[in-house]
Amino acid sequence: MNSFDWHKEAKEQWDQKTNFWNQSSQGMWETGSRKTIIPFVKKHIPHGSYIADLGCGDGYGSYKLLQAGYRVVGLDLSEEMIERAKSKQGNEEITFTVGDLTNLPFDNEVFSGLMAINSIEWTEHPLKALNEMKRVVKKDHLLCLGLLGPTAAPRANSYQRLYGNSVICNTLMPWEFEQLAQENGWEVVGGRGIYKQGVSEKEISHLSIDLKQALTFMWLFILRKL
């Protein structure tokens, strides 16, 4: 009998990674792989919208949303991450709460926008998480979701599955997620790639979407709830 508890293991592993993540998050959001995400959100989600940052980690992305003029709630599975978010930002304008993407502690259609960056691939059942996101966002409103691309190093976390070992990372490909979203009440209205150093967007501008996605470190989706 398999006693592996994905939820428990994910919580414990992210609790343990809090210090490492906290040391890296500011650089990622300000100058690294996540620096283009907030400008991308601003192009699509109206200023002043009430946004949930789902899988917020230590809250730096939530803080960037607040700076951009949004009202923000941050949620993460890890209690250690949420405690770090509360102490680090020290800003009463952001509410941080512990919660599971597959069972969000929010009422139906309460948000006018959502952001979920590199979080759905760490859930055991991505469709449950996607359905929960659909439940809590208003009809015709938007979700910005960042999915680890095929070239992302964190995908190594799922390698041990090839030996039959239990892991907490899904190897969900951008094109798989896009189909999943379209089959379950979402419309894809925008997208862009984030690439590793050495990949020029000019060099790949002629490629099809799926080939661009195949080269990404992260693919950003903008989805509208139908």
Secondary structure by P-SEA (a helix, b strand, c coil): cccccaaaaaaaaaaaaaaaaaacaaaaaccccccaaaaaaaaccccccccccccccccaaaaaaaaacccbbbbbccaaaaaaaaaaaccccbbbbbbbccccccccccccbbbbcccccccccaaaaaaaaaaacccccccccccccccccccccccccccccccccccccaaaaaaaaaacccccccbbbbbcccccccccccccaaaaaaaccbbbbbbbcc
